[in-house]
């Protein structure tokens, strides 16, 4: 029985599109939330993430996109006019 090593070749983009990966704690700091919230987002697949072995990393731009997608616009508030 022989063991054969299998290699995977990955090409890294040279035009600066390398992701800026941060850990769960840093993502939580960006969101202003506890790390548990970010872990729940990952578990529910509500945010994109990278699984590197046992480590979870999130691209900073994906956190910023999540923040932008979660924005709720203010509603126009109308004041009541009193009847005379």
JOUR-V55061 format. One record per helix or strand of 3 or more residues. SS is the DSSP state (A for helix, B for strand). FROM is the first residue (numbers start at 1). TO is the last residue. If there is no record, write none. Layout:
# JOUR-V55061
ss=<SS;SS>
from=<FROM;FROM>
to=<TO;TO>
This chain:
# JOUR-V55061
ss=<A;A;B;B;A>
from=<24;35;50;55;60>
to=<31;43;52;59;69>
